[in-house]
Amino acid sequence: MTLFRTFSLLCAALLAVPAWAQNPEFENCLNTLRAPARAAGVQDATFTRHTQGLAPDMSVIDKLNFQPEFRTAIWDYLAGLVDEERVAEGRALLAQHADTLARVQDRFGVDPATVVAVWGVESNFGQTFGKSPLVQSLGTLSCFGRRQTYFRTELYAALRILQAGHIAPERFVGSWAGAFGHTQFMPSTFERLAVDFDGDGKADLMDSTVDALASTANFLQKAGWQTGQPWGFEVRLPAGTNVSGEGRRTKRPMGEWAARGLRRVDGSPLPTGVGNAGLMTPAGSEGPAFLVLRNFDAIYSYNAAESYGLAIAHLADRLRGGGPFTTPWPTDDPGISRAERRELQGLLILRGHEIGDVDGMLGERSRAAIKLEQERLGHEASGRGGQKILRALRGN
């Protein structure tokens, strides 16, 4: 046998080896999960079918360690989630799905604007589901990185969903962390709270808007939603107010807040009869301040991040006809909307930068190009896209 022939056979043999077998650590981890999966109601045949030949997706570990709702400045985070584009689309969908939303409200007690706001923030009204195969993502997170115990529970739930035939394997895709569908339920949440509201015999969060909207309202109701009550409201702090130790969890009677001089941002007195409230100042005492009530906690439970909860609450207010926050964020370089991000990307391309698609997502290549332009202009070279760099490139 010639040397070339031997080398060719060796290459062919290596290519024939399943991807998981080329990662012994992942293979061994999956093998250890078979027995606990069985104890959790996953049949061996199901486990084998969906994990045999599975390769880890290590990119999810990087994403686990960088979550924008915890790392991004609040004014950037909200600028991209609650912009005029999303408000206009959300209002159109409120009208389009008015009958369904009315039935949802009758059944679960959650108002249409809040349900649609969750839909908008979670998947841009069904336009961005995510493309990660859920078993692959959850399998990887079950074997590497932090919070493995949590992700193993979600992996077993995902396998039970497939086993029961709720969702076809090829449709079972979503976010890198395992959430899926119009309003991005985790698998265990699906099992507990997904609702068949269109009467076709299955709760389908991927292809049934009706089921997704009802399931979202069911989630909020079970999280303690109080029908007819607000999530909270923006307030005006008296000069010198000490916000140390205050927060969402530190609820105080509304009368106590009033006695400390707080008023609604328009100057009117604080409402009565809405329960205790916590003072939330996401950018410190110089930025917007909010008294948040029990319904904010229900929204917060959807993703356990205050910036996320504020995005949904604010979008819901905007869908009802409300305006932007009155108090400006304490920055000289405010965030930019998705339309402005697309404009910024277009300006970067005009200056010769190769950043990929103009999609309003300021990814690694966009940020690198922004940094180069900031250096050229003598700005702080942070790579962040804000109003300063946008205005500077418009002027150029």
Buried (B, 14 or more C-beta within 10 A) or exposed (E): EEEEEEEEEEEEEEEEEEEBEEBEEBBEBBEEBBEEBBEBEBEEEBBEBBBEEBBBBEEBBEBBEEEBBEEBBBBBBBBBBBBEBBBEBBBEBBEEBEEBBEBBBEBBBBBBBBBBBBBBBBBBBBEEBBEBBBBBBBBBBBBBBEEBEBBBBBBBBBBBBBBEEBBEEEBBBBBBBBBBBBBBBBBBBBBEBBBBBBEEEBBBBBEBBBBBBBBBBBBBBBBEBBEEBBBBBBBBBEEEBEEEEBBBEEBBEBEEBBEEEBBBBEEEEBBEEBEBBBBBBBBEBEBBBBBBBBBBBBBBBBBEBBBBBBBBBBBBBBBBEBEBBEBEBEBEBBBBBBEBBBBBBEBBBEEEBEBEEBEBBBEEBBBBBBBBBBEEBEBEBEBBBBBBBBEBBEEE
